[in-house]
C-alpha cells in the first residue's frame, strides 16, 4: 500500500463511502434544523466552512446557500 493514506489501511473504500453517506445525512439534518430555527439564508448571506475535511458538511451547506467558501488546512 505504498503511497496510500494511513486511514485507508484500516477501512475499506466501500466502508468509507458508506461512512461518508451517513455523515452527509446527519449533516443535512443539522443544516435543515438550523434553517428551521433561524430561517432560510438569503442571497446576500455567506457561509464559511473552515476545516471542511472530506466535505460532507460542505455538501449539506451547499444545498441551502448561494455563496459557500470552504477550506481545510
C-alpha positions as CSV (number, residue, x, y, z in Angstrom):
1,X,0.0,0.0,0.0
2,X,2.8,2.4,-0.8
3,X,1.6,5.9,-1.1
4,X,-1.9,5.4,0.4
5,X,-3.1,7.2,3.5
6,X,-3.0,5.5,6.9
7,X,-6.8,5.8,7.2
8,X,-7.3,3.6,4.2
9,X,-5.2,0.8,5.8
10,X,-7.9,0.4,8.5
11,X,-11.1,0.9,6.5
12,X,-12.1,-0.4,3.0
13,X,-13.1,2.1,0.3
14,X,-16.6,0.6,0.5
15,X,-16.8,1.2,4.3
16,X,-15.5,4.7,3.8
17,X,-18.1,5.5,1.2
18,X,-20.9,4.3,3.5
19,X,-19.5,6.4,6.3
20,X,-19.5,9.5,4.1
21,X,-23.1,8.9,3.1
22,X,-24.0,8.6,6.8
23,X,-22.2,11.8,7.7
24,X,-23.8,13.6,4.8
25,X,-27.3,12.5,6.0
26,X,-26.5,13.6,9.6
27,X,-25.1,17.0,8.5
28,X,-28.0,17.6,6.2
29,X,-30.3,17.1,9.1
30,X,-28.3,19.6,11.2
31,X,-28.3,22.1,8.4
32,X,-32.1,21.7,7.9
33,X,-32.6,22.2,11.7
34,X,-30.5,25.4,11.5
35,X,-32.7,26.7,8.6
36,X,-35.9,25.8,10.5
37,X,-34.6,27.6,13.6
38,X,-33.1,30.7,12.1
39,X,-34.8,30.9,8.7
40,X,-33.5,30.4,5.2
41,X,-30.3,32.0,4.0
42,X,-30.7,34.9,1.7
43,X,-28.8,35.6,-1.5
44,X,-26.6,38.1,0.4
45,X,-25.7,35.6,3.1
46,X,-22.3,34.0,3.0
47,X,-21.2,30.7,4.6
48,X,-17.6,29.8,5.6
49,X,-16.9,26.1,6.3
50,X,-13.5,26.2,7.9
51,X,-12.0,22.8,8.4
52,X,-14.1,21.2,5.7
53,X,-12.3,17.9,5.8
54,X,-13.8,15.4,3.4
55,X,-16.7,17.7,2.6
56,X,-19.8,16.1,4.0
57,X,-20.9,19.3,5.8
58,X,-19.8,21.4,2.9
59,X,-22.1,19.4,0.6
60,X,-25.0,19.7,3.0
61,X,-24.5,23.5,3.3
62,X,-24.3,23.9,-0.5
63,X,-27.9,22.8,-0.7
64,X,-29.2,25.8,1.4
65,X,-26.9,28.7,0.5
66,X,-25.9,30.6,-2.7
67,X,-22.3,31.5,-1.7
68,X,-20.2,29.0,0.2
69,X,-16.5,29.2,0.8
70,X,-14.6,26.3,2.3
71,X,-11.1,25.4,3.3
72,X,-9.2,22.7,5.1
73,X,-5.6,23.0,6.2
